[in-house]
Amino acid sequence: MAEQYADGWFVMRIRDGDLQALGVLYERYKTSVYRTALAITRDEKAAEDILQEAFIRVYTYADSIDERMPLGPWLYRVTVNLSYNWSNRVKRWFNALQDVLDRLMVSSVQRHPEVITEEQEWRIVLEQALDSLSTDHRVVTVLHYLEGLSLKEIAFIMGVPEGTVKSRLYYARESLRDAVLERERRLVPEVAYDFT
C-alpha cells in the first residue's frame, strides 16, 4: 500500500511526527543510500553510520524538504556530503597522526630507505589502534585532536560531562600509546640483530 504514495506524502507525514512514514522512506531508499556511502568511504561501518545520519536529517529537516519533488536527489546529496565529510575527516586524522609519527621517528639519525615500508607499517598499526577504540573514544579523539575542539565543546556536542570527555581521551591516548609501544617492542629484536 505504501508504494502507491509519492515521497512527498511521507515527508508531510514526517512533519507531523509520523515515524512510520520515516520508516517507509527508510525502506524505500536504504539500499541506495548505503551503497552510495560505501562506494565513497570504502568502510562498512561508516556507510552504516551515514545511512542512519541521512535519515536523521530527513526527520530533522522535513520542514525544508520540497514535498513536490522526489526525495532521492535530496537524499543522495546529503549522503554524498556526509560521505565526503567522513572521508576528509579520516584523511586529516591520519595525516595529523602521520605528522606526529614523522616527528617522533625523525631524529639526528638520517632516515633509511626502509622508511617507506616502516611508514606503511605505522599506518596499519594506527588504523588497527583506532579501529580497536569504541565509537565514543574514537569520536572524542577525533574531535579533540583533529578538529581542535575544547573539552567543554566536546562535552556539549556529546551531551556528557566534561569529566567523561577527559576520561575517554585518557583511555584513547593510552590505547594508542600501547599500540605504538607494542610496535616498538616488535622492532627491538630486529634492531638488536642489525647491530650484532
C-alpha positions in Angstrom: 0.0 0.0 0.0 2.9 2.4 0.8 4.2 2.0 -2.8 1.2 4.0 -4.1 2.2 7.2 -2.3 4.8 9.6 -3.5 7.8 10.6 -1.3 6.2 14.0 -0.7 3.2 12.4 1.1 5.5 10.7 3.5 7.6 13.9 4.0 4.4 15.7 5.0 3.5 12.9 7.4 7.0 13.1 8.9 6.4 16.8 9.5 3.5 15.8 11.7 5.8 13.4 13.7 4.8 10.2 11.9 7.8 7.9 12.4 6.2 5.1 10.4 6.4 7.4 7.4 10.1 7.8 8.0 10.3 4.0 8.2 8.7 3.7 4.8 11.1 6.1 3.2 14.0 4.3 5.0 12.9 1.0 3.5 12.5 2.6 0.1 16.0 4.2 0.0 18.2 2.4 2.5 20.0 0.2 -0.1 20.8 3.1 -2.4 22.0 5.4 0.4 24.1 2.6 1.9 25.6 1.6 -1.5 26.5 5.3 -2.2 28.1 5.8 1.2 30.1 2.6 0.9 31.3 3.4 -2.6 32.7 6.7 -1.3 34.0 5.7 2.1 35.0 2.1 1.4 34.1 1.5 5.0 31.1 -0.6 6.0 30.8 0.9 9.5 31.0 4.4 8.1 28.4 3.6 5.5 26.0 2.3 8.2 26.6 5.4 10.3 26.0 7.7 7.2 22.8 5.8 6.4 21.5 6.4 9.9 22.6 10.1 9.8 21.0 10.7 6.4 17.6 9.6 7.7 18.0 11.5 10.9 18.4 14.5 8.6 15.2 13.6 6.7 13.4 13.8 10.0 15.2 16.9 11.3 14.8 18.9 8.1 11.4 17.6 6.9 10.1 21.1 7.0 12.6 22.3 4.5 12.2 19.4 2.0 10.1 20.2 -1.0 7.4 17.6 -0.9 6.6 18.2 -4.6 10.0 16.7 -5.6 11.2 13.1 -5.3 13.3 12.6 -2.1 16.0 10.6 -3.9 18.1 13.5 -5.2 17.9 15.3 -1.8 19.0 12.1 0.0 21.8 11.5 -2.4 23.2 15.0 -1.9 23.0 14.5 1.8 24.7 11.1 1.6 27.5 12.3 -0.7 28.1 15.3 1.6 28.2 13.1 4.7 30.5 10.6 3.0 32.9 13.2 1.8 32.9 14.9 5.2 33.7 11.5 6.7 36.5 10.8 4.2 38.0 14.2 4.7 38.0 13.9 8.5 39.6 10.4 8.3 42.2 11.7 5.8 43.0 14.7 8.0 43.2 12.5 11.1 45.7 10.1 9.5 47.7 13.0 8.1 47.9 14.6 11.6 48.9 11.3 13.2 51.4 10.7 10.4 52.9 14.2 11.1 53.3 13.3 14.8 54.9 9.9 13.9 57.2 11.6 11.5 58.4 13.9 14.2 58.9 11.0 16.6 60.7 8.9 14.0 63.0 11.6 12.7 65.9 12.2 14.9 69.5 13.1 14.4 70.0 9.8 12.6 69.3 10.0 8.9 66.3 8.2 7.5 67.0 4.9 5.9 65.5 3.7 2.6 63.3 1.3 4.6 61.3 4.3 6.0 58.6 4.0 3.4 57.9 0.4 4.4 58.0 1.4 8.1 55.6 4.3 7.5 53.2 1.9 5.9 53.5 -0.4 8.9 52.8 2.6 11.2 49.7 3.4 9.3 48.5 -0.1 9.7 49.3 0.0 13.5 47.4 3.3 13.8 44.4 2.1 11.8 44.2 -1.0 14.0 44.6 1.0 17.1 41.8 3.4 16.1 39.6 0.6 15.0 40.0 -1.0 18.4 38.7 2.1 20.2 35.0 2.2 21.0 33.0 4.8 19.0 32.8 7.1 22.0 36.6 7.1 22.4 37.2 7.5 18.7 34.8 10.4 18.5 36.4 12.4 21.4 39.8 11.7 20.0 38.9 12.9 16.5 37.0 16.0 17.9 39.9 17.0 20.2 43.0 16.2 18.2 41.8 16.5 14.6 39.1 19.2 14.9 40.8 21.1 17.7 37.7 21.3 19.9 37.9 22.0 23.6 36.8 19.5 26.2 33.9 21.8 27.0 32.8 21.9 23.4 33.0 18.1 23.0 31.0 17.7 26.3 28.3 19.9 24.8 28.3 18.1 21.5 28.1 14.6 23.0 25.8 15.6 25.9 28.1 14.2 28.6 30.0 15.8 31.5 33.5 17.3 30.8 35.0 14.7 33.1 33.6 11.9 30.9 35.3 13.5 27.9 38.6 13.7 29.8 38.3 10.1 30.8 37.6 9.0 27.2 40.5 11.0 25.9 42.8 9.5 28.5 41.7 6.0 27.6 42.1 6.6 23.9 45.6 8.1 24.4 46.6 5.1 26.5 45.3 2.7 23.8 47.1 4.5 21.0 50.3 4.7 23.2 50.1 1.0 23.9 49.8 0.3 20.2 52.9 2.4 19.5 54.8 0.7 22.3 53.8 -2.7 21.1 55.1 -1.8 17.6 58.4 -0.6 19.2 58.7 -3.9 21.1 58.3 -5.8 17.9 61.1 -3.8 16.3 63.6 -4.3 19.2 64.8 -7.8 18.1 65.3 -6.6 14.5 67.3 -3.7 15.7 69.4 -5.8 18.1 70.0 -8.2 15.3 71.3 -5.5 13.0 73.9 -4.4 15.5 75.4 -7.9 16.2 
